[in-house]
C-alpha cells in the first residue's frame, strides 16, 4: 500500500457480515457462508493476510468460471469407527475441512483417536483455525494438505518443481474441427508457417473402398460418398474413429506428421462450452492412451487473441488497443465469443447453423428443383463453396432471380451460374460457368452431354440462413442478433472496444460479402456512436491454428498446461478445473 494512503480499520464483526452477505449473493448457504467468513477473518486477525479476505476475489472468480460449486454440501462416509472420508463435492474447502475436523474430534472422544480425509474439495484457508477447534476440545491435532509444488524443500536452494522433467521442446498444435484437422508443430525457435489441413473423417465410396483422413486426397469419385465423422458440434464423440485418424496421421510408423507423445506437448483447440464428460474423456485419452508429456485444452476462438489483431484491420497497434471479439462460423455451428483473453464465458452464444447444415439445405433444394443430390454430400459441398455468396440486398436479388409463374421472367441474369458436375472419369471437380440461355436451350434439346445445373437464388438463399435461420423454421437469432445477445450480457463500457474489433474466422467466413453483410446488419442494431469494424484474416480456416501456435510459444503455456506427472498425481478432475479456470483464477 502506498505510504500516503491511510489505513482503514474496520471491526471484525463488520468484516464477517460483509463476507457472509457477499457469499450468500453467490448462492452459498448461510451456514457455509458463516464458516468461510470465520476462517478468512480469523486469518486477517492473526496477521496471515495471504489467507484472509483478500482471497475472496479468487474464490468468486472460480464460482463464475464454474470451477467451484457454491451450493453443494460436504458429506461423510465413515470408513471405520476412527476413519472417515469427507466428499467436498467440489464446493468450498472451509465447510469440508470444518466437517472433517468435527468428525475426527467425535471419533477421538469415543475411541481415543480420529482420522478424516477430504476429497473433491478446494482451498480451505489458514490451517490454524482447524487446529484451534481441536485445542478447544482439549485435544492435539495434525492438519495436512496437498498443493502444487511451490516452495524449496528444507535445505534446498531451488524450487522442487525444478526436479521434474524439463518442458517438452516440441509442441503439436491441433485445431480438431468437425470437418478438418489443422495440424502443425511448434518449437522454441520456429513453427510451421501453415498447418496441414486433414479431413477429419473416415469415408467410404460407392465401391466400398475406405479412406481414412488424408487418404481422401487419393479419391477420384466422390459420388455417393458416405462419411463417418468423430466430431459433432465441436466435441469428439467417437474416439474409436478419432483414434484411427490420429494414429494414421501422427503416430504410425509411416505417419505424415509423426511424433513421439512422450516428448511432445499437445495444444488442442475445442469449441466453447463443451460437455464436461466429453472433455474428461478427451483428457484421459491424451494422457492415458497416448501419454503426451504435457497438454493444454483451450477454447478455439480465444486463441485468435494471440495474433496481431490490428494487423488484420491494417491499423497500428497501441497499448490501449481493445480486446477482440471473434465470431466463428464452423462446420456444425456458429459462435460469438468475446475474448480479452480469457474468453468471457457467460457471453458466449451459439447458433446451430454451420457449414454442414448449409450443404444439406442446398442438397435439399437441388433435389426438389433439379434431381436427387441427397447422397452427393461432397459434390454439393464443393458447389456451395464455389458459387455461394451472401446477399447484401436479399429482396432485390430474389426479385432478380424470379422467373415468373410461367418462367418468363429475367431468370437472374448476372446472378445465375451454370455448374458443370464432375463425371468422375475425365473431370473430378465441378466447373462454374456464366449462365447462357442459348446453352440452356441446347441442353434441353439433348445436344450437350454434360450434366449441368443452373443455380439462381440457391446461390444466396442458402448462406442467408446464417443471418435469418427463421427462413427454415429455426427459432434462433441470426448472426447479427447473436452478437447483440452476447454484448447484452457485458457492461456497456466494453461494447465500443469489442464492436470495433470483430474478427471472423472459420470456413464460412470465406463466403463472398460475408464481412460486409455482418457489418451492415450490426450497424442497424448498435448505438450511433459505436464504430463497427469487421475483418477476416488472410486465411480464416487456419487462423485459430496460427493463434494456437503463437500461444504455444507464449509464457502463458507454461502456466496453463498440465504435465503428465501432474495429471497422475492430482487426477482428471484437477486438470479439468485448471483448464476451466485458465488465467482467471489460482489453481
Secondary structure as GFF3:
##gff-version 3
##sequence-region A 1 587
A	DSSP	alpha_helix	12	25	.	.	.	ID=ss1
A	DSSP	alpha_helix	30	45	.	.	.	ID=ss2
A	DSSP	three_ten_helix	49	51	.	.	.	ID=ss3
A	DSSP	three_ten_helix	53	55	.	.	.	ID=ss4
A	DSSP	alpha_helix	56	64	.	.	.	ID=ss5
A	DSSP	beta_strand	75	80	.	.	.	ID=ss6
A	DSSP	beta_strand	83	87	.	.	.	ID=ss7
A	DSSP	alpha_helix	93	111	.	.	.	ID=ss8
A	DSSP	beta_strand	115	119	.	.	.	ID=ss9
A	DSSP	alpha_helix	128	136	.	.	.	ID=ss10
A	DSSP	three_ten_helix	160	163	.	.	.	ID=ss11
A	DSSP	beta_strand	170	176	.	.	.	ID=ss12
A	DSSP	beta_strand	180	187	.	.	.	ID=ss13
A	DSSP	beta_strand	196	199	.	.	.	ID=ss14
A	DSSP	beta_strand	202	204	.	.	.	ID=ss15
A	DSSP	beta_strand	210	212	.	.	.	ID=ss16
A	DSSP	three_ten_helix	213	218	.	.	.	ID=ss17
A	DSSP	beta_strand	226	228	.	.	.	ID=ss18
A	DSSP	beta_strand	231	232	.	.	.	ID=ss19
A	DSSP	beta_strand	235	236	.	.	.	ID=ss20
A	DSSP	alpha_helix	239	246	.	.	.	ID=ss21
A	DSSP	pi_helix	247	251	.	.	.	ID=ss22
A	DSSP	three_ten_helix	261	263	.	.	.	ID=ss23
A	DSSP	beta_strand	264	270	.	.	.	ID=ss24
A	DSSP	alpha_helix	276	284	.	.	.	ID=ss25
A	DSSP	pi_helix	285	290	.	.	.	ID=ss26
A	DSSP	beta_strand	294	299	.	.	.	ID=ss27
A	DSSP	alpha_helix	300	303	.	.	.	ID=ss28
A	DSSP	three_ten_helix	304	306	.	.	.	ID=ss29
A	DSSP	alpha_helix	309	313	.	.	.	ID=ss30
A	DSSP	beta_strand	324	329	.	.	.	ID=ss31
A	DSSP	beta_strand	334	339	.	.	.	ID=ss32
A	DSSP	three_ten_helix	345	347	.	.	.	ID=ss33
A	DSSP	beta_strand	349	351	.	.	.	ID=ss34
A	DSSP	alpha_helix	355	369	.	.	.	ID=ss35
A	DSSP	alpha_helix	377	387	.	.	.	ID=ss36
A	DSSP	alpha_helix	394	401	.	.	.	ID=ss37
A	DSSP	beta_strand	417	420	.	.	.	ID=ss38
A	DSSP	beta_strand	431	434	.	.	.	ID=ss39
A	DSSP	alpha_helix	437	444	.	.	.	ID=ss40
A	DSSP	beta_strand	452	455	.	.	.	ID=ss41
A	DSSP	alpha_helix	458	461	.	.	.	ID=ss42
A	DSSP	three_ten_helix	463	466	.	.	.	ID=ss43
A	DSSP	three_ten_helix	469	472	.	.	.	ID=ss44
A	DSSP	alpha_helix	479	488	.	.	.	ID=ss45
A	DSSP	alpha_helix	492	499	.	.	.	ID=ss46
A	DSSP	beta_strand	502	505	.	.	.	ID=ss47
A	DSSP	three_ten_helix	507	510	.	.	.	ID=ss48
A	DSSP	alpha_helix	514	523	.	.	.	ID=ss49
A	DSSP	beta_strand	534	536	.	.	.	ID=ss50
A	DSSP	alpha_helix	543	552	.	.	.	ID=ss51
A	DSSP	alpha_helix	556	560	.	.	.	ID=ss52
A	DSSP	beta_strand	562	563	.	.	.	ID=ss53
A	DSSP	alpha_helix	564	570	.	.	.	ID=ss54
A	DSSP	alpha_helix	572	581	.	.	.	ID=ss55
A	DSSP	three_ten_helix	582	584	.	.	.	ID=ss56
###
